[in-house]
Amino acid sequence: MGFPKLKKLGRLFVIKTRFEAFLVIYALALGAIERGTTYLGQYPGIGGKLLFLACTGSVFMAGAKMLDCIRHEKVSDKDESEKDTAVPAEP
């Protein structure tokens, strides 16, 4: 039971490598800059600049979290593979 085609589709949206994470971060940054320039036009002065800064700051936080999660996944996968291949000591 289940939906195998949905599982296949879902695997497309999993970020597995640092390169994929950097591509997603780049796309987020493009959107944030576009939103920030819109804010600068709508809210002249310090308000627009603060909103622009918030847009770009959120990309830094999201990017750091993605890269950190990928590093954590690699370490946990490595630990699991080492446990599977470990030979028990003889008494």
C-alpha positions as CSV (number, residue, x, y, z in Angstrom):
1,M,0.0,0.0,0.0
2,G,1.2,3.6,-0.5
3,F,2.0,5.8,-3.4
4,P,5.3,4.8,-5.0
5,K,5.1,7.6,-7.6
6,L,4.6,10.2,-4.9
7,K,7.7,8.8,-3.2
8,K,9.7,9.1,-6.4
9,L,8.5,12.7,-6.8
10,G,9.3,13.5,-3.2
11,R,12.9,12.3,-3.6
12,L,13.4,15.1,-6.2
13,F,13.0,17.7,-3.5
14,V,15.6,16.3,-1.1
15,I,18.9,18.3,-0.9
16,K,21.7,15.7,-0.7
17,T,24.9,17.5,-1.5
18,R,26.5,20.8,-0.7
19,F,26.3,21.8,-4.4
20,E,22.5,21.4,-4.4
21,A,22.3,23.4,-1.2
22,F,24.4,26.2,-2.8
23,L,22.0,26.2,-5.8
24,V,19.0,26.6,-3.5
25,I,20.8,29.3,-1.5
26,Y,21.5,31.2,-4.8
27,A,17.9,31.0,-5.8
28,L,16.8,32.2,-2.4
29,A,19.3,35.1,-2.6
30,L,17.9,36.2,-6.0
31,G,14.4,36.2,-4.6
32,A,15.5,38.1,-1.5
33,I,17.3,40.8,-3.5
34,E,14.3,41.2,-5.7
35,R,12.0,41.5,-2.7
36,G,14.4,43.9,-1.0
37,T,14.6,46.2,-4.0
38,T,10.8,46.3,-4.1
39,Y,10.8,47.3,-0.4
40,L,13.3,50.0,-1.1
41,G,11.0,51.5,-3.7
42,Q,7.9,51.2,-1.6
43,Y,9.4,52.4,1.7
44,P,12.0,55.0,1.1
45,G,14.5,55.8,3.9
46,I,15.6,53.7,6.8
47,G,12.4,51.5,6.8
48,G,13.1,50.2,3.3
49,K,16.8,49.6,4.1
50,L,15.9,47.6,7.2
51,L,13.4,45.5,5.3
52,F,16.1,44.9,2.6
53,L,18.5,43.8,5.3
54,A,15.9,41.5,6.8
55,C,15.4,39.8,3.4
56,T,19.1,39.2,2.9
57,G,19.7,38.2,6.5
58,S,17.1,35.4,6.2
59,V,19.0,33.9,3.3
60,F,22.1,33.7,5.4
61,M,20.3,32.0,8.2
62,A,18.5,29.5,5.9
63,G,21.7,28.8,4.0
64,A,23.7,28.1,7.2
65,K,21.0,25.8,8.4
66,M,20.9,23.8,5.1
67,L,24.7,23.4,5.1
68,D,24.7,22.4,8.7
69,C,22.0,19.8,8.1
70,I,23.9,18.3,5.2
71,R,27.1,18.1,7.3
72,H,25.1,16.4,10.1
73,E,23.5,13.9,7.7
74,K,27.0,12.9,6.3
75,V,28.3,12.3,9.8
76,S,25.3,10.3,11.0
77,D,25.4,8.2,7.8
78,K,29.1,7.6,8.3
79,D,28.5,6.5,11.9
80,E,25.8,4.1,10.9
81,S,27.9,2.5,8.2
82,E,30.8,2.1,10.6
83,K,28.4,0.4,13.1
84,D,27.2,-2.0,10.4
85,T,30.7,-3.0,9.3
86,A,32.2,-3.3,12.8
87,V,33.4,-6.8,13.7
88,P,32.5,-7.9,17.2
89,A,35.5,-8.6,19.4
90,E,36.2,-12.2,20.5
91,P,36.1,-12.9,24.2
